[in-house]
Structures are given as structure tokens and as C-alpha cells.
Amino acid sequence: MKHCVLVCISLMVTGCIGPLVPVKKIEQLPADERRAVLGLPIYNESQLNGKDYAIINVVEGISCKNKTWDPAATKTDAISQAKYWAREQGADGIMNLQCDLPRGTTTTYNCWESITCTGQAIKFNNK
């Protein structure tokens, strides 16, 4: 039993089990899909004033440095992650996107550091 616990802890410390949150490698997407994801617009409420839209869902993008040799977590990556998940739901954009301050090591996410951005995926009704 102790051996199993030690193996599990060492796997978590080295990051071998990967992040415990959904993370999509945007750079590995086909070029046309990557352009579509990165081009998804971000709006604030005043930009949507008078426009007919519906909120599809809340989306969350997490940039996670899972392994010690991985690049640092960035706000840009967290925004790209949120755009990816919004697009996966058929959104035309994201509104009210807010990003948290960077976090240090988390066992919840299995990240050495992470940044989370949250917003609302929207779909325009006149399409």
C-alpha cells in the first residue's frame, strides 16, 4: 500500500499523469482550425448593445505548466483555450472574459503553475 502511494505521489510530482483539466494544444490544430479558434472575437457588453445574441454556456480556458520543463502558463494561452472551448460549442464569440492571477502549484489541476480565464460563449441569433 505504501509503495502504491509513493508511486502515485511521484507521478504527480513529475507531471507524468498530465494535467487534470482539459487542455488543448492549439499549435497542433490544423492551420485553418487554429486560425478560426484564434480569430474568435471577444466582446464586452457595450459592444453587444442592440445586438441579438444568446449566451450558450460559460467557458473556461486554463493554461497549465504540467511538467517542470514545460513553458510557463500564460494569459494568452488561457484565452486561446477559452476560445477553443467556445468554438467547440458553436459560439460566434465570447463576452465578459476575465482572467485570474497566475496560481502556483495546484494538486487540483496537477499544474506547477496555471492561469484561468472564464467568459460566456455567445451565439448571434440573426445567423
N, CA, C and O atoms as CSV, one atom per row, in Angstrom:
chain,resi,resn,atom,element,x,y,z
A,1,MET,N,N,0.823,-1.201,0.000
A,1,MET,CA,C,0.000,0.000,0.000
A,1,MET,C,C,0.864,1.262,0.000
A,1,MET,O,O,0.619,2.195,-0.765
A,2,LYS,N,N,1.895,1.277,0.882
A,2,LYS,CA,C,2.784,2.437,0.922
A,2,LYS,C,C,3.483,2.632,-0.414
A,2,LYS,O,O,3.670,3.762,-0.864
A,3,HIS,N,N,3.867,1.530,-1.046
A,3,HIS,CA,C,4.544,1.609,-2.337
A,3,HIS,C,C,3.633,2.268,-3.379
A,3,HIS,O,O,4.084,3.113,-4.152
A,4,CYS,N,N,2.366,1.887,-3.398
A,4,CYS,CA,C,1.405,2.456,-4.352
A,4,CYS,C,C,1.243,3.966,-4.137
A,4,CYS,O,O,1.200,4.734,-5.098
A,5,VAL,N,N,1.154,4.379,-2.883
A,5,VAL,CA,C,1.015,5.799,-2.560
A,5,VAL,C,C,2.260,6.560,-3.014
A,5,VAL,O,O,2.150,7.643,-3.588
A,6,LEU,N,N,3.445,5.997,-2.761
A,6,LEU,CA,C,4.683,6.651,-3.183
A,6,LEU,C,C,4.764,6.784,-4.697
A,6,LEU,O,O,5.199,7.819,-5.202
A,7,VAL,N,N,4.351,5.754,-5.428
A,7,VAL,CA,C,4.351,5.816,-6.892
A,7,VAL,C,C,3.392,6.888,-7.373
A,7,VAL,O,O,3.737,7.671,-8.257
A,8,CYS,N,N,2.199,6.937,-6.810
A,8,CYS,CA,C,1.209,7.953,-7.207
A,8,CYS,C,C,1.727,9.365,-6.938
A,8,CYS,O,O,1.575,10.255,-7.774
A,9,ILE,N,N,2.331,9.566,-5.783
A,9,ILE,CA,C,2.853,10.885,-5.446
A,9,ILE,C,C,3.983,11.263,-6.400
A,9,ILE,O,O,4.042,12.398,-6.872
A,10,SER,N,N,4.872,10.326,-6.686
A,10,SER,CA,C,5.979,10.655,-7.587
A,10,SER,C,C,5.481,10.953,-9.000
A,10,SER,O,O,6.048,11.805,-9.685
A,11,LEU,N,N,4.432,10.267,-9.445
A,11,LEU,CA,C,3.863,10.564,-10.761
A,11,LEU,C,C,3.260,11.958,-10.792
A,11,LEU,O,O,3.407,12.680,-11.779
A,12,MET,N,N,2.591,12.334,-9.730
A,12,MET,CA,C,2.001,13.665,-9.680
A,12,MET,C,C,3.086,14.742,-9.651
A,12,MET,O,O,2.958,15.770,-10.317
A,13,VAL,N,N,4.147,14.513,-8.888
A,13,VAL,CA,C,5.211,15.488,-8.771
A,13,VAL,C,C,5.925,15.676,-10.103
A,13,VAL,O,O,6.276,16.801,-10.458
A,14,THR,N,N,6.144,14.610,-10.838
A,14,THR,CA,C,6.848,14.725,-12.111
A,14,THR,C,C,5.919,15.131,-13.234
A,14,THR,O,O,6.390,15.483,-14.315
A,15,GLY,N,N,4.616,15.094,-13.015
A,15,GLY,CA,C,3.668,15.508,-14.043
A,15,GLY,C,C,3.389,14.437,-15.080
A,15,GLY,O,O,2.819,14.732,-16.130
A,16,CYS,N,N,3.775,13.212,-14.809
A,16,CYS,CA,C,3.619,12.147,-15.800
A,16,CYS,C,C,2.164,11.822,-16.112
A,16,CYS,O,O,1.862,11.297,-17.184
A,17,ILE,N,N,1.271,12.124,-15.196
A,17,ILE,CA,C,-0.126,11.791,-15.463
A,17,ILE,C,C,-0.843,12.907,-16.210
A,17,ILE,O,O,-2.018,12.765,-16.549
A,18,GLY,N,N,-0.169,13.991,-16.466
A,18,GLY,CA,C,-0.769,15.072,-17.235
A,18,GLY,C,C,-1.658,15.957,-16.399
A,18,GLY,O,O,-1.948,15.650,-15.242
A,19,PRO,N,N,-2.092,17.061,-16.987
A,19,PRO,CA,C,-2.964,17.968,-16.246
A,19,PRO,C,C,-4.323,17.312,-15.991
A,19,PRO,O,O,-4.781,16.481,-16.775
A,20,LEU,N,N,-4.945,17.690,-14.903
A,20,LEU,CA,C,-6.254,17.141,-14.546
A,20,LEU,C,C,-7.381,18.047,-15.018
A,20,LEU,O,O,-8.508,17.950,-14.531
A,21,VAL,N,N,-7.081,18.918,-15.956
A,21,VAL,CA,C,-8.062,19.828,-16.556
A,21,VAL,C,C,-7.958,19.695,-18.073
A,21,VAL,O,O,-6.908,19.308,-18.587
A,22,PRO,N,N,-9.026,20.008,-18.788
A,22,PRO,CA,C,-8.944,19.900,-20.254
A,22,PRO,C,C,-8.037,20.977,-20.836
A,22,PRO,O,O,-8.270,22.170,-20.642
A,23,VAL,N,N,-7.009,20.550,-21.545
A,23,VAL,CA,C,-6.075,21.461,-22.203
A,23,VAL,C,C,-5.892,20.980,-23.632
A,23,VAL,O,O,-5.552,19.820,-23.870
A,24,LYS,N,N,-6.118,21.871,-24.574
A,24,LYS,CA,C,-5.957,21.557,-25.994
A,24,LYS,C,C,-4.685,22.227,-26.496
A,24,LYS,O,O,-4.468,23.413,-26.248
A,25,LYS,N,N,-3.856,21.485,-27.189
A,25,LYS,CA,C,-2.633,22.038,-27.774
A,25,LYS,C,C,-3.017,22.786,-29.055
A,25,LYS,O,O,-3.115,22.185,-30.125
A,26,ILE,N,N,-3.230,24.076,-28.941
A,26,ILE,CA,C,-3.699,24.907,-30.060
A,26,ILE,C,C,-2.724,24.835,-31.234
A,26,ILE,O,O,-3.141,24.796,-32.392
A,27,GLU,N,N,-1.432,24.818,-30.933
A,27,GLU,CA,C,-0.431,24.786,-32.001
A,27,GLU,C,C,-0.463,23.492,-32.809
A,27,GLU,O,O,0.103,23.432,-33.900
A,28,GLN,N,N,-1.117,22.457,-32.287
A,28,GLN,CA,C,-1.212,21.180,-33.004
A,28,GLN,C,C,-2.470,21.069,-33.868
A,28,GLN,O,O,-2.646,20.079,-34.578
A,29,LEU,N,N,-3.339,22.069,-33.814
A,29,LEU,CA,C,-4.535,22.062,-34.650
A,29,LEU,C,C,-4.151,22.310,-36.101
A,29,LEU,O,O,-3.137,22.955,-36.369
A,30,PRO,N,N,-4.952,21.802,-37.049
A,30,PRO,CA,C,-4.713,22.160,-38.457
A,30,PRO,C,C,-4.777,23.689,-38.607
A,30,PRO,O,O,-5.501,24.357,-37.868
A,31,ALA,N,N,-4.026,24.230,-39.552
A,31,ALA,CA,C,-3.889,25.681,-39.707
A,31,ALA,C,C,-5.225,26.404,-39.814
A,31,ALA,O,O,-5.406,27.444,-39.181
A,32,ASP,N,N,-6.169,25.879,-40.601
A,32,ASP,CA,C,-7.454,26.561,-40.764
A,32,ASP,C,C,-8.258,26.566,-39.463
A,32,ASP,O,O,-8.916,27.555,-39.141
A,33,GLU,N,N,-8.205,25.472,-38.724
A,33,GLU,CA,C,-8.925,25.412,-37.445
A,33,GLU,C,C,-8.259,26.329,-36.417
A,33,GLU,O,O,-8.945,26.998,-35.645
A,34,ARG,N,N,-6.938,26.358,-36.408
A,34,ARG,CA,C,-6.206,27.231,-35.487
A,34,ARG,C,C,-6.551,28.696,-35.750
A,34,ARG,O,O,-6.767,29.462,-34.810
A,35,ARG,N,N,-6.606,29.093,-37.043
A,35,ARG,CA,C,-6.988,30.475,-37.391
A,35,ARG,C,C,-8.405,30.790,-36.914
A,35,ARG,O,O,-8.665,31.877,-36.399
A,36,ALA,N,N,-9.317,29.836,-37.086
A,36,ALA,CA,C,-10.706,30.054,-36.669
A,36,ALA,C,C,-10.808,30.209,-35.152
A,36,ALA,O,O,-11.543,31.066,-34.662
A,37,VAL,N,N,-10.081,29.393,-34.420
A,37,VAL,CA,C,-10.104,29.479,-32.952
A,37,VAL,C,C,-9.523,30.805,-32.495
A,37,VAL,O,O,-10.147,31.528,-31.717
A,38,LEU,N,N,-8.334,31.124,-32.975
A,38,LEU,CA,C,-7.659,32.346,-32.527
A,38,LEU,C,C,-8.384,33.605,-32.993
A,38,LEU,O,O,-8.247,34.663,-32.379
A,39,GLY,N,N,-9.157,33.496,-34.077
A,39,GLY,CA,C,-9.905,34.641,-34.595
A,39,GLY,C,C,-11.263,34.851,-33.941
A,39,GLY,O,O,-11.952,35.821,-34.259
A,40,LEU,N,N,-11.662,33.966,-33.036
A,40,LEU,CA,C,-12.958,34.113,-32.365
A,40,LEU,C,C,-12.937,35.410,-31.553
A,40,LEU,O,O,-12.071,35.586,-30.696
A,41,PRO,N,N,-13.885,36.322,-31.814
A,41,PRO,CA,C,-13.841,37.627,-31.151
A,41,PRO,C,C,-14.247,37.574,-29.677
A,41,PRO,O,O,-15.012,36.714,-29.242
A,42,ILE,N,N,-13.703,38.526,-28.938
A,42,ILE,CA,C,-14.049,38.722,-27.529
A,42,ILE,C,C,-14.748,40.067,-27.422
A,42,ILE,O,O,-14.239,41.084,-27.894
A,43,TYR,N,N,-15.918,40.063,-26.796
A,43,TYR,CA,C,-16.743,41.269,-26.676
A,43,TYR,C,C,-16.927,41.650,-25.220
A,43,TYR,O,O,-16.831,40.811,-24.324
A,44,ASN,N,N,-17.196,42.944,-24.998
A,44,ASN,CA,C,-17.717,43.363,-23.704
A,44,ASN,C,C,-19.195,43.694,-23.932
A,44,ASN,O,O,-19.647,43.773,-25.075
A,45,GLU,N,N,-19.924,43.883,-22.873
A,45,GLU,CA,C,-21.374,44.080,-23.011
A,45,GLU,C,C,-21.731,45.308,-23.848
A,45,GLU,O,O,-22.719,45.281,-24.581
A,46,SER,N,N,-20.954,46.372,-23.754
A,46,SER,CA,C,-21.292,47.581,-24.523
A,46,SER,C,C,-21.143,47.338,-26.030
A,46,SER,O,O,-21.876,47.935,-26.819
A,47,GLN,N,N,-20.226,46.490,-26.435
A,47,GLN,CA,C,-20.066,46.166,-27.855
A,47,GLN,C,C,-21.253,45.365,-28.391
A,47,GLN,O,O,-21.498,45.345,-29.597
A,48,LEU,N,N,-21.975,44.716,-27.505
A,48,LEU,CA,C,-23.109,43.879,-27.912
A,48,LEU,C,C,-24.446,44.589,-27.742
A,48,LEU,O,O,-25.498,44.018,-28.029
A,49,ASN,N,N,-24.405,45.827,-27.278
A,49,ASN,CA,C,-25.622,46.604,-27.067
A,49,ASN,C,C,-26.411,46.694,-28.375
A,49,ASN,O,O,-25.886,47.155,-29.389
A,50,GLY,N,N,-27.673,46.252,-28.349
A,50,GLY,CA,C,-28.540,46.297,-29.519
A,50,GLY,C,C,-28.408,45.090,-30.431
A,50,GLY,O,O,-29.166,44.962,-31.392
A,51,LYS,N,N,-27.471,44.211,-30.156
A,51,LYS,CA,C,-27.306,43.010,-30.983
A,51,LYS,C,C,-28.124,41.868,-30.383
A,51,LYS,O,O,-28.297,41.779,-29.167
A,52,ASP,N,N,-28.622,41.001,-31.257
A,52,ASP,CA,C,-29.446,39.874,-30.831
A,52,ASP,C,C,-28.556,38.638,-30.682
A,52,ASP,O,O,-28.094,38.066,-31.669
A,53,TYR,N,N,-28.328,38.244,-29.446
A,53,TYR,CA,C,-27.463,37.091,-29.178
A,53,TYR,C,C,-27.991,36.302,-27.987
A,53,TYR,O,O,-28.817,36.788,-27.214
A,54,ALA,N,N,-27.507,35.098,-27.860
A,54,ALA,CA,C,-27.857,34.251,-26.724
A,54,ALA,C,C,-26.562,33.730,-26.099
A,54,ALA,O,O,-25.588,33.455,-26.799
A,55,ILE,N,N,-26.569,33.603,-24.792
A,55,ILE,CA,C,-25.441,33.001,-24.092
A,55,ILE,C,C,-25.611,31.488,-24.158
A,55,ILE,O,O,-26.610,30.940,-23.691
A,56,ILE,N,N,-24.628,30.828,-24.741
A,56,ILE,CA,C,-24.676,29.370,-24.874
A,56,ILE,C,C,-24.288,28.699,-23.567
A,56,ILE,O,O,-24.981,27.809,-23.075
A,57,ASN,N,N,-23.157,29.147,-23.012
A,57,ASN,CA,C,-22.612,28.479,-21.837
A,57,ASN,C,C,-21.460,29.312,-21.289
A,57,ASN,O,O,-20.970,30.224,-21.954
A,58,VAL,N,N,-21.042,28.996,-20.097
A,58,VAL,CA,C,-19.833,29.571,-19.535
A,58,VAL,C,C,-18.669,28.708,-20.020
A,58,VAL,O,O,-18.742,27.479,-19.996
A,59,VAL,N,N,-17.603,29.360,-20.456
A,59,VAL,CA,C,-16.410,28.632,-20.902
A,59,VAL,C,C,-15.230,29.021,-20.019
A,59,VAL,O,O,-15.149,30.133,-19.500
A,60,GLU,N,N,-14.327,28.069,-19.872
A,60,GLU,CA,C,-13.147,28.282,-19.053
A,60,GLU,C,C,-11.932,27.786,-19.824
A,60,GLU,O,O,-11.921,26.668,-20.340
A,61,GLY,N,N,-10.933,28.615,-19.893
A,61,GLY,CA,C,-9.673,28.227,-20.520
A,61,GLY,C,C,-8.578,28.228,-19.476
A,61,GLY,O,O,-8.436,29.184,-18.714
A,62,ILE,N,N,-7.808,27.158,-19.441
A,62,ILE,CA,C,-6.762,27.031,-18.434
A,62,ILE,C,C,-5.421,26.797,-19.127
A,62,ILE,O,O,-5.264,25.855,-19.903
A,63,SER,N,N,-4.470,27.661,-18.834
A,63,SER,CA,C,-3.095,27.450,-19.275
A,63,SER,C,C,-2.381,26.774,-18.117
A,63,SER,O,O,-2.371,27.284,-16.997
A,64,CYS,N,N,-1.782,25.619,-18.399
A,64,CYS,CA,C,-1.210,24.794,-17.334
A,64,CYS,C,C,0.226,24.412,-17.670
A,64,CYS,O,O,0.495,23.840,-18.726
A,65,LYS,N,N,1.133,24.729,-16.772
A,65,LYS,CA,C,2.503,24.219,-16.867
A,65,LYS,C,C,2.498,22.916,-16.091
A,65,LYS,O,O,2.604,22.914,-14.864
A,66,ASN,N,N,2.373,21.804,-16.811
A,66,ASN,CA,C,2.204,20.500,-16.172
A,66,ASN,C,C,3.533,19.876,-15.747
A,66,ASN,O,O,3.642,19.326,-14.651
A,67,LYS,N,N,4.514,19.960,-16.593
A,67,LYS,CA,C,5.823,19.379,-16.288
A,67,LYS,C,C,6.805,20.509,-16.005
A,67,LYS,O,O,6.644,21.621,-16.510
A,68,THR,N,N,7.808,20.226,-15.207
A,68,THR,CA,C,8.743,21.287,-14.829
A,68,THR,C,C,9.436,21.895,-16.039
A,68,THR,O,O,9.839,23.058,-15.986
A,69,TRP,N,N,9.588,21.152,-17.121
A,69,TRP,CA,C,10.267,21.655,-18.327
A,69,TRP,C,C,9.295,22.272,-19.335
A,69,TRP,O,O,9.733,22.780,-20.367
A,70,ASP,N,N,7.990,22.239,-19.062
A,70,ASP,CA,C,7.015,22.872,-19.953
A,70,ASP,C,C,7.169,24.389,-19.894
A,70,ASP,O,O,7.682,24.927,-18.913
A,71,PRO,N,N,6.718,25.086,-20.960
A,71,PRO,CA,C,6.744,26.559,-20.894
A,71,PRO,C,C,5.796,27.070,-19.805
A,71,PRO,O,O,4.865,26.381,-19.387
A,72,ALA,N,N,6.058,28.273,-19.372
A,72,ALA,CA,C,5.233,28.895,-18.328
A,72,ALA,C,C,3.780,29.031,-18.787
A,72,ALA,O,O,3.504,29.165,-19.979
A,73,ALA,N,N,2.869,28.995,-17.833
A,73,ALA,CA,C,1.456,29.262,-18.117
A,73,ALA,C,C,1.330,30.738,-18.485
A,73,ALA,O,O,1.965,31.596,-17.872
A,74,THR,N,N,0.496,31.026,-19.501
A,74,THR,CA,C,0.333,32.419,-19.930
A,74,THR,C,C,-1.142,32.785,-20.060
A,74,THR,O,O,-2.000,31.930,-20.280
A,75,LYS,N,N,-1.405,34.059,-19.920
A,75,LYS,CA,C,-2.756,34.580,-20.124
A,75,LYS,C,C,-3.181,34.364,-21.571
A,75,LYS,O,O,-4.334,34.021,-21.832
A,76,THR,N,N,-2.266,34.559,-22.510
A,76,THR,CA,C,-2.568,34.366,-23.930
A,76,THR,C,C,-3.030,32.941,-24.199
A,76,THR,O,O,-4.005,32.735,-24.922
A,77,ASP,N,N,-2.349,31.962,-23.630
A,77,ASP,CA,C,-2.742,30.565,-23.820
A,77,ASP,C,C,-4.095,30.294,-23.161
A,77,ASP,O,O,-4.925,29.589,-23.734
A,78,ALA,N,N,-4.327,30.838,-21.975
A,78,ALA,CA,C,-5.610,30.630,-21.298
A,78,ALA,C,C,-6.761,31.211,-22.131
A,78,ALA,O,O,-7.831,30.608,-22.212
A,79,ILE,N,N,-6.545,32.369,-22.742
A,79,ILE,CA,C,-7.561,32.974,-23.618
A,79,ILE,C,C,-7.789,32.087,-24.833
A,79,ILE,O,O,-8.933,31.866,-25.233
A,80,SER,N,N,-6.711,31.575,-25.426
A,80,SER,CA,C,-6.842,30.678,-26.584
A,80,SER,C,C,-7.604,29.411,-26.209
A,80,SER,O,O,-8.403,28.912,-27.001
A,81,GLN,N,N,-7.364,28.891,-25.013
A,81,GLN,CA,C,-8.090,27.717,-24.536
A,81,GLN,C,C,-9.589,28.023,-24.417
A,81,GLN,O,O,-10.425,27.218,-24.828
A,82,ALA,N,N,-9.923,29.189,-23.853
A,82,ALA,CA,C,-11.336,29.582,-23.719
A,82,ALA,C,C,-11.974,29.716,-25.101
A,82,ALA,O,O,-13.113,29.294,-25.305
A,83,LYS,N,N,-11.246,30.298,-26.043
A,83,LYS,CA,C,-11.763,30.427,-27.414
A,83,LYS,C,C,-12.000,29.055,-28.036
A,83,LYS,O,O,-13.010,28.836,-28.705
A,84,TYR,N,N,-11.066,28.133,-27.814
A,84,TYR,CA,C,-11.219,26.778,-28.359
A,84,TYR,C,C,-12.508,26.129,-27.842
A,84,TYR,O,O,-13.299,25.603,-28.624
A,85,TRP,N,N,-12.712,26.170,-26.526
A,85,TRP,CA,C,-13.887,25.505,-25.945
A,85,TRP,C,C,-15.177,26.214,-26.356
A,85,TRP,O,O,-16.209,25.562,-26.509
A,86,ALA,N,N,-15.139,27.529,-26.536
A,86,ALA,CA,C,-16.322,28.254,-27.012
A,86,ALA,C,C,-16.653,27.829,-28.440
A,86,ALA,O,O,-17.811,27.572,-28.767
A,87,ARG,N,N,-15.642,27.760,-29.272
A,87,ARG,CA,C,-15.853,27.353,-30.670
A,87,ARG,C,C,-16.377,25.919,-30.755
A,87,ARG,O,O,-17.209,25.606,-31.606
A,88,GLU,N,N,-15.889,25.058,-29.877
A,88,GLU,CA,C,-16.363,23.674,-29.835
A,88,GLU,C,C,-17.875,23.611,-29.573
A,88,GLU,O,O,-18.541,22.657,-29.977
A,89,GLN,N,N,-18.405,24.625,-28.901
A,89,GLN,CA,C,-19.837,24.680,-28.594
A,89,GLN,C,C,-20.624,25.451,-29.648
A,89,GLN,O,O,-21.828,25.658,-29.494
A,90,GLY,N,N,-19.959,25.875,-30.710
A,90,GLY,CA,C,-20.640,26.583,-31.792
A,90,GLY,C,C,-20.784,28.072,-31.572
A,90,GLY,O,O,-21.624,28.709,-32.207
A,91,ALA,N,N,-19.988,28.639,-30.689
A,91,ALA,CA,C,-20.102,30.065,-30.369
A,91,ALA,C,C,-19.576,30.942,-31.503
A,91,ALA,O,O,-18.700,30.545,-32.271
A,92,ASP,N,N,-20.142,32.149,-31.579
A,92,ASP,CA,C,-19.672,33.171,-32.505
A,92,ASP,C,C,-18.687,34.114,-31.826
A,92,ASP,O,O,-18.039,34.921,-32.493
A,93,GLY,N,N,-18.571,34.018,-30.511
A,93,GLY,CA,C,-17.672,34.883,-29.761
A,93,GLY,C,C,-17.761,34.584,-28.278
A,93,GLY,O,O,-18.490,33.694,-27.842
A,94,ILE,N,N,-17.001,35.351,-27.518
A,94,ILE,CA,C,-17.004,35.257,-26.050
A,94,ILE,C,C,-17.240,36.651,-25.507
A,94,ILE,O,O,-16.700,37.627,-26.027
A,95,MET,N,N,-18.041,36.746,-24.467
A,95,MET,CA,C,-18.221,38.038,-23.814
A,95,MET,C,C,-17.804,37.954,-22.353
A,95,MET,O,O,-17.809,36.887,-21.739
A,96,ASN,N,N,-17.443,39.116,-21.818
A,96,ASN,CA,C,-17.080,39.252,-20.405
A,96,ASN,C,C,-15.960,38.310,-19.984
A,96,ASN,O,O,-16.040,37.689,-18.924
A,97,LEU,N,N,-14.935,38.198,-20.788
A,97,LEU,CA,C,-13.809,37.328,-20.463
A,97,LEU,C,C,-12.989,37.954,-19.339
A,97,LEU,O,O,-12.578,39.111,-19.429
A,98,GLN,N,N,-12.757,37.192,-18.297
A,98,GLN,CA,C,-11.974,37.630,-17.143
A,98,GLN,C,C,-10.903,36.585,-16.862
A,98,GLN,O,O,-11.177,35.385,-16.901
A,99,CYS,N,N,-9.697,37.030,-16.583
A,99,CYS,CA,C,-8.602,36.109,-16.276
A,99,CYS,C,C,-8.147,36.303,-14.834
A,99,CYS,O,O,-8.002,37.428,-14.357
A,100,ASP,N,N,-7.927,35.183,-14.154
A,100,ASP,CA,C,-7.427,35.207,-12.783
A,100,ASP,C,C,-5.928,35.490,-12.784
A,100,ASP,O,O,-5.260,35.383,-13.812
A,101,LEU,N,N,-5.434,35.841,-11.648
A,101,LEU,CA,C,-3.993,35.970,-11.486
A,101,LEU,C,C,-3.368,34.577,-11.571
A,101,LEU,O,O,-4.031,33.588,-11.255
A,102,PRO,N,N,-2.117,34.484,-11.989
A,102,PRO,CA,C,-1.464,33.170,-12.054
A,102,PRO,C,C,-1.458,32.491,-10.688
A,102,PRO,O,O,-1.306,33.137,-9.652
A,103,ARG,N,N,-1.624,31.184,-10.717
A,103,ARG,CA,C,-1.574,30.370,-9.494
A,103,ARG,C,C,-0.301,29.548,-9.505
A,103,ARG,O,O,0.208,29.175,-10.562
A,104,GLY,N,N,0.202,29.274,-8.324
A,104,GLY,CA,C,1.350,28.377,-8.192
A,104,GLY,C,C,0.882,26.928,-8.282
A,104,GLY,O,O,-0.174,26.642,-8.849
A,105,THR,N,N,1.648,26.046,-7.738
A,105,THR,CA,C,1.373,24.614,-7.802
A,105,THR,C,C,-0.015,24.294,-7.254
A,105,THR,O,O,-0.388,24.732,-6.166
A,106,THR,N,N,-0.775,23.513,-8.041
A,106,THR,CA,C,-2.108,23.085,-7.606
A,106,THR,C,C,-2.240,21.579,-7.793
A,106,THR,O,O,-1.903,21.043,-8.849
A,107,THR,N,N,-2.725,20.909,-6.774
A,107,THR,CA,C,-2.997,19.475,-6.914
A,107,THR,C,C,-4.331,19.268,-7.616
A,107,THR,O,O,-4.561,18.217,-8.214
A,108,THR,N,N,-5.207,20.260,-7.550
A,108,THR,CA,C,-6.498,20.150,-8.223
A,108,THR,C,C,-6.322,20.035,-9.725
A,108,THR,O,O,-6.991,19.231,-10.375
A,109,TYR,N,N,-5.413,20.845,-10.285
A,109,TYR,CA,C,-5.172,20.851,-11.727
A,109,TYR,C,C,-3.976,19.994,-12.124
A,109,TYR,O,O,-3.828,19.645,-13.296
A,110,ASN,N,N,-3.122,19.651,-11.164
A,110,ASN,CA,C,-1.851,18.976,-11.418
A,110,ASN,C,C,-0.960,19.850,-12.309
A,110,ASN,O,O,-0.416,19.391,-13.312
A,111,CYS,N,N,-0.829,21.116,-11.916
A,111,CYS,CA,C,-0.016,22.070,-12.655
A,111,CYS,C,C,0.995,22.703,-11.709
A,111,CYS,O,O,0.694,22.952,-10.542
A,112,TRP,N,N,2.190,22.958,-12.218
A,112,TRP,CA,C,3.174,23.709,-11.447
A,112,TRP,C,C,2.741,25.161,-11.344
A,112,TRP,O,O,2.961,25.822,-10.329
A,113,GLU,N,N,2.126,25.643,-12.405
A,113,GLU,CA,C,1.518,26.975,-12.396
A,113,GLU,C,C,0.381,26.966,-13.404
A,113,GLU,O,O,0.400,26.200,-14.367
A,114,SER,N,N,-0.615,27.825,-13.177
A,114,SER,CA,C,-1.752,27.880,-14.094
A,114,SER,C,C,-2.375,29.268,-14.080
A,114,SER,O,O,-2.237,30.035,-13.127
A,115,ILE,N,N,-3.063,29.557,-15.172
A,115,ILE,CA,C,-3.852,30.783,-15.299
A,115,ILE,C,C,-5.195,30.364,-15.883
A,115,ILE,O,O,-5.246,29.595,-16.843
A,116,THR,N,N,-6.270,30.863,-15.308
A,116,THR,CA,C,-7.624,30.524,-15.753
A,116,THR,C,C,-8.339,31.773,-16.253
A,116,THR,O,O,-8.338,32.811,-15.591
A,117,CYS,N,N,-8.954,31.658,-17.436
A,117,CYS,CA,C,-9.791,32.729,-17.980
A,117,CYS,C,C,-11.201,32.171,-18.169
A,117,CYS,O,O,-11.372,31.071,-18.693
A,118,THR,N,N,-12.200,32.926,-17.745
A,118,THR,CA,C,-13.589,32.500,-17.806
A,118,THR,C,C,-14.432,33.561,-18.504
A,118,THR,O,O,-14.250,34.757,-18.276
A,119,GLY,N,N,-15.342,33.126,-19.341
A,119,GLY,CA,C,-16.236,34.048,-20.029
A,119,GLY,C,C,-17.509,33.326,-20.442
A,119,GLY,O,O,-17.740,32.177,-20.065
A,120,GLN,N,N,-18.327,34.016,-21.217
A,120,GLN,CA,C,-19.593,33.454,-21.683
A,120,GLN,C,C,-19.529,33.280,-23.197
A,120,GLN,O,O,-19.301,34.237,-23.937
A,121,ALA,N,N,-19.733,32.045,-23.644
A,121,ALA,CA,C,-19.792,31.767,-25.076
A,121,ALA,C,C,-21.137,32.263,-25.586
A,121,ALA,O,O,-22.178,31.964,-25.001
A,122,ILE,N,N,-21.112,33.035,-26.696
A,122,ILE,CA,C,-22.355,33.598,-27.231
A,122,ILE,C,C,-22.559,33.188,-28.691
A,122,ILE,O,O,-21.614,32.888,-29.419
A,123,LYS,N,N,-23.823,33.189,-29.081
A,123,LYS,CA,C,-24.215,32.887,-30.461
A,123,LYS,C,C,-25.168,33.995,-30.893
A,123,LYS,O,O,-26.135,34.303,-30.197
A,124,PHE,N,N,-24.884,34.590,-32.047
A,124,PHE,CA,C,-25.780,35.612,-32.575
A,124,PHE,C,C,-27.018,34.938,-33.157
A,124,PHE,O,O,-26.917,33.925,-33.847
A,125,ASN,N,N,-28.189,35.512,-32.870
A,125,ASN,CA,C,-29.460,34.910,-33.299
A,125,ASN,C,C,-29.804,35.188,-34.746
A,125,ASN,O,O,-30.638,34.485,-35.317
A,126,ASN,N,N,-29.197,36.180,-35.356
A,126,ASN,CA,C,-29.551,36.534,-36.742
A,126,ASN,C,C,-28.737,35.766,-37.767
A,126,ASN,O,O,-28.748,36.131,-38.943
A,127,LYS,N,N,-28.050,34.744,-37.377
A,127,LYS,CA,C,-27.248,33.954,-38.335
A,127,LYS,C,C,-28.032,32.788,-38.833
A,127,LYS,O,O,-27.532,32.008,-39.643
